[in-house]
Amino acid sequence: MVGEKGVLNGTIKVGNAEVMGVITGDLEVKDLLSIKKTARIEGNVKTNKLSVEPGAVFNATCEMQGAKTSKATTAATAKK
């Protein structure tokens, strides 16, 4: 958890995160990243689930991990 007055810079890897303050850098969250309205995130983000409240600043590239491709989609792609 990063409180409203919290500031983190660098590479951060966590299971879950709730951000109310500022994060600059690389953020990797294994499960849920919850960005509250007072938060500011700048950098690169990897997460499985993302929640962003209106008012939050999210200037980041974001990669959603854990997305599963269905077998039907994979098979159709392979036939092309």
N, C-alpha and C positions, 0 to 999 in steps of 0.2 A: 504494500500500500504506500502510495506517495500522497502525503497530505497537501492541503492547499498552498502551504508555504514551502513545500519540499521541492528541491531541484536536484536532478540526477543527470550526469553527463557520462557517456561511455557506452559500453556494451553490457546489457542486462539480460539475464536468462532466468525466468521464473516459471512456476507452475500456473499460477493465476495472478492477475494484477488489477488493482483498482487505482486509477490515477486521478488525482484532483489538482496536482501541481504540474511541474515542468519536467519533461524528459527530452534530452537531446542526444541522439546517437542511435545505436542499434538495440532494438527491443525484441526479444524472442519469448513468447508466452505459450506454454504447452497447451493450455486449455482456453480460459476466458480472459479477454482483455476488456475491462470496463472503463471507459473514458468519461469522466464526469464533466459537467458544464464549465467548471473552473480550470480544466486541464489544458495543457499545451504540449503537443508531441511533435517533434521534428526529427526526421531521420528515416530509418528503415525498420519496418515492423513485420514480424512473422507471428501468426497466431492461428489457433483453430477456430475460435469464436470471437466475435467483436461486437461490442455495444458502445455506441457513441451518443451522448446526450446533446441536444441542441445547445449551441453556445460554445462547445468545446472547439479548440483549434487543433486540427489534425493535418499537418503538412508533412506527410510521410508517404513513402511507397509501402504498400501493404501486400503481403503474400498470405493467403489463407491456406493453411496446411490441413492435412487430414481429409481433404475432399476426395471422395471415392468416385472413380469412374465406373459406371455400370458395365457389365459384361456385354450387353447388347451394343452399347456405344463403342466399346473397344473392338468388338467384332466388325461392326459396320465401318469403322475407321480402317481396320486392317484390310478389308476387301477393296478399298478404293485404289 
